[in-house]
Amino acid sequence: MRTKTILIIILTVLITIFLMMNTDAVEFDFIIFKAQISKLLVVGVCTFAGFLLGYWVGRPKTVVSTYDRNEDEITPVSPPSVPKGTLSDEDRDYIS
């Protein structure tokens, strides 16, 4: 087995043991009402939400790369054309 798999199994066993040791009810005071909720439920939901959030934040991002294009597909960009009326005679001689 890979070390990552072994670590996941050990972590899962430890979390399960911790959850099974905390099954007593606790009074939670919400904004509107008070409720008796099991620690098992609260810690389990928070752990699951933490794993989901960690996976969502840590997942690899999809990157679109432009380096994979063929050079045949790239068309050269020509410089913008300047109307002849805006060039001086000196500039036309230099270009020619």
ChimeraX attribute file (.defattr): number of C-alpha atoms within 10 A of each C-alpha:
attribute: neighborCount
match mode: 1-to-1
recipient: residues
	/A:1	5
	/A:2	6
	/A:3	8
	/A:4	9
	/A:5	10
	/A:6	11
	/A:7	11
	/A:8	11
	/A:9	12
	/A:10	12
	/A:11	12
	/A:12	12
	/A:13	12
	/A:14	12
	/A:15	15
	/A:16	13
	/A:17	11
	/A:18	14
	/A:19	16
	/A:20	12
	/A:21	11
	/A:22	14
	/A:23	15
	/A:24	11
	/A:25	13
	/A:26	13
	/A:27	11
	/A:28	12
	/A:29	10
	/A:30	8
	/A:31	6
	/A:32	6
	/A:33	7
	/A:34	10
	/A:35	12
	/A:36	11
	/A:37	14
	/A:38	16
	/A:39	18
	/A:40	19
	/A:41	14
	/A:42	14
	/A:43	16
	/A:44	16
	/A:45	12
	/A:46	12
	/A:47	13
	/A:48	11
	/A:49	12
	/A:50	12
	/A:51	12
	/A:52	12
	/A:53	11
	/A:54	11
	/A:55	11
	/A:56	10
	/A:57	10
	/A:58	9
	/A:59	8
	/A:60	8
	/A:61	7
	/A:62	6
	/A:63	6
	/A:64	7
	/A:65	7
	/A:66	7
	/A:67	7
	/A:68	7
	/A:69	9
	/A:70	8
	/A:71	8
	/A:72	6
	/A:73	7
	/A:74	8
	/A:75	7
	/A:76	6
	/A:77	6
	/A:78	6
	/A:79	6
	/A:80	6
	/A:81	6
	/A:82	8
	/A:83	7
	/A:84	9
	/A:85	7
	/A:86	8
	/A:87	11
	/A:88	10
	/A:89	11
	/A:90	8
	/A:91	10
	/A:92	10
	/A:93	9
	/A:94	8
	/A:95	7
	/A:96	5
